[in-house]
Amino acid sequence: MPRPFVALAKEGYVEYYTYLKAKGYTLMESTTNFEKHSSNNPLQKILLDNFYREFFLMLESKNIESVLDAGCGEGITLRKFKDKGIGKKHEGIEYMEEAIEIGKKVNPDISIKKGDIYKLPFKDSTFDVVICTEVLEHLDKPKAALKELTRVSKKYLILSVPNEPWFTFQRIARGKNILKLGAHPEHIQHWTHGAFQEFVKKSGLKILNKKAPFAWTLVLAGK
């Protein structure tokens, strides 16, 4: 009898993907986010573990009942919230059909709906915390997206983007896109650690905490 997906979640996403393939599930093409989280590259694992350690330290002592992950991908971060027992309501919004399809298979107990980050299907001040990690750098209008994220947040936002130029340097170290000097083909916005903080403050949010887990900028903002 196959083990449940939730049990497999605690063993890592490489096992997830192998399991799905072995059982004959038809998946769309993998996403760059899913590949990143299921990578066997030891450096990649160290970087992600450090990122999530700093991420959840930001929420210590915070009263969180409801969580929205805007641009949730396959639900990987929401999975961590549930496993840690943080929050009772977990919602994910994602634009890419490929990510939604994978997410529904690897995280079937997490709500992932197709949606537009510029027009979120929620009332004002719905969620205690709104997460948006590694999404804004992909957008033509990050300012408009941040305004919408702020609208549906009741208390907090956790935002992360690549910390340039360090993000590109670590891609080179991992042998990514060497011919283009490590540039990520999907990134159209580029912020240094300080520049992103200024971007957030100009939106009217208060920066409550900031960290720079290599190679990202991570900000906890309040309304």
N, C-alpha and C positions, 0 to 999 in steps of 0.2 A: 504493500500500500504506500503510495507516495506521501512524503512528508508535506505538511501544509506550507503554503508560501510564507506565512508569518514566521514559522520556525526557520525556514531557509534564509529569511531576511537577516538573521543574526549571524549567519555564516558568511555573508558577503555577496555582492552582486555578480561576481564571476560565477558562483555556484548557481545563482538564479538563472543566468543566461544559458549555461550549459544544461541545466535541468529542463528549461523550456524547449530548447532545441531537441534534446533527447526524447522528449515526450511528443514531439511532432507539432508543437505550436507554430503557427505561421506568424512571424513578426515582420513589420515593415523594417526598413533600414534602420539600424541603430542610430542614436543621436550622439553628438559629441559629448553631451553631458553624461549620458549613460556610459559611454566608453571611458570617460574620465573616472567615474566612480567604480567601474569594474576593471580598471587597469591593474596589472600585476607589477607595474613599475614601482620599485621600493621608494624612490624619491617622491613620486606622486602620492603614495599612501601616507608618507610622513607629512607632506604638505597639507593634505586634506584632514588628517587627524588633528594637526595643529590648528587648522582653521576652525573646525567644529568645537574644539576645546575652548578656544577664545570666544566663539559665538555663544555657547551656552553659559559661559561665565558671565556674560553681559546680562543674562536674565536671572541671575541669582537674586533671591529676595523679592523678585517681582511677582505680583499676583496676576497670573495669566490663566484665563478661562477659555478664551477663544483665539484661534490663530488662523490667519489667511496667508498662504504662500502664493504670491502673484508671480507667475512664471515658474511654477513648481516643478516643471519637467516631469520626471517619472515618480515624483512624490518622495524622493530620497530624504529631504530635510524633514518633511512632515512625519516620515517613518521614525526618525530620531526623536522628534517631539513625543510621539506616542509611546515609544519604547522607554523614554525617560519619565513618562507620566506627567508631562507638562501640558496643561490645557485639557478641556473636555470636548471642545468643538474644534475640528481641524478641517479646513477647506483649502483646496488647491485649484488655481486657475492656470490654464496652459493654452497656448495658441497652436502649438505643433501637434498635428494628428499622430505623428510617429511616437512622440513622447507620451501622449495620452494612452495609446494602445499598449505600449510597454508597461506604463504605470498601472494600468488596470489588471495586468497579469502578475506583475511582481509585488504590487501593493493593493490587493483587491479590497482591503478594508479601509482604504483611504479615499475620500471623495475628491476626484479630479474631474473638473469640467472644462470644456472648451470655452474660452472667453478672450476678451480684448482688454489689455491692460489700460487702454485709454478710456474705456467705458465699462467699469466693473459692475456686475449685476447685484450690487448690495446697497443698502441704505447708508446714510451718513453714520459714522461712529459705530460701526457694527462689531469690529474686532478689537480685542485688547492689544494685540500686536499684529502688525502686517509685515511680512517678510518679503524682501525682493533682493535675491542674491544672484549676482552675475547675470543680470538682465539689462540694466540700464545702458550698458556699453554697446548693446546690440540695437538700440533704438534711435530713430531719426529725431524723435521729440522727447528726450528724457525729462525735460522740465514739465511737460504736460502729463507724462506718466506719473511723476512724483506728486503732482497736485492731486491726481486721482487716488493714488495710494494713501495720501494724507487724509483725503475725504472720508475713506471708509475705516480709518483707524480711530479707535477710541482713546488710546493712550500712547502707544509706542510704534516705532518703525525700526526694523533692522535692515540695513542696506549694505550691500557689498559690491565692489567693482574691482577689477584688476588694478593693482598699484603699479603704475608705470614709472620708470622703465623696467622695474624689477620683474614684473610679470613676463615681459618679453625675454629678459635674460634667462629666466628659469626654463622657458620653452626651448631656448637654444641649448641649454644644458641637457635637456631631455631629448634633443634631436628632432624637435618639431619645426617643420617648415623652414629648414636651414637655408634654402635658396632665397627666401624672402626675409632672412635675418630674424626668424622666429615670430614674425607678425601673425596674429590670429586672423584668419580670413573672414571671420564673422563679426569682428569688432569694428565699430565705426566711431565710437567715442573713446577718448583716452584721457585719463585723469591721473595726476600725481596724488599722493596722500593728502597734501594740503589743498590742492585744487578741488578735490571732491568734497572736502569739508566745507569749502566756500560755496560750492554749488548747493549743498544741503541747507546751509544757513540762509542763503539768499531766497530760498523757498519759504522762509518764515518758521522753519522748524528749529528746535533747540537741540544742540548736540549734548547728550547726556554722558556718552562714553565713546571712545574711539580707540581702535587698535589697528595694528598693522601686521597681522600674521602673514609671514612671507608666502606668497607674493600678492596679497590682497589688501585693500582698505576696507575696514569693517566699522560701521557707525551705528550706534544706538541713538535714535532721535526721539524727541518727545514733542507733543503738540503744545 
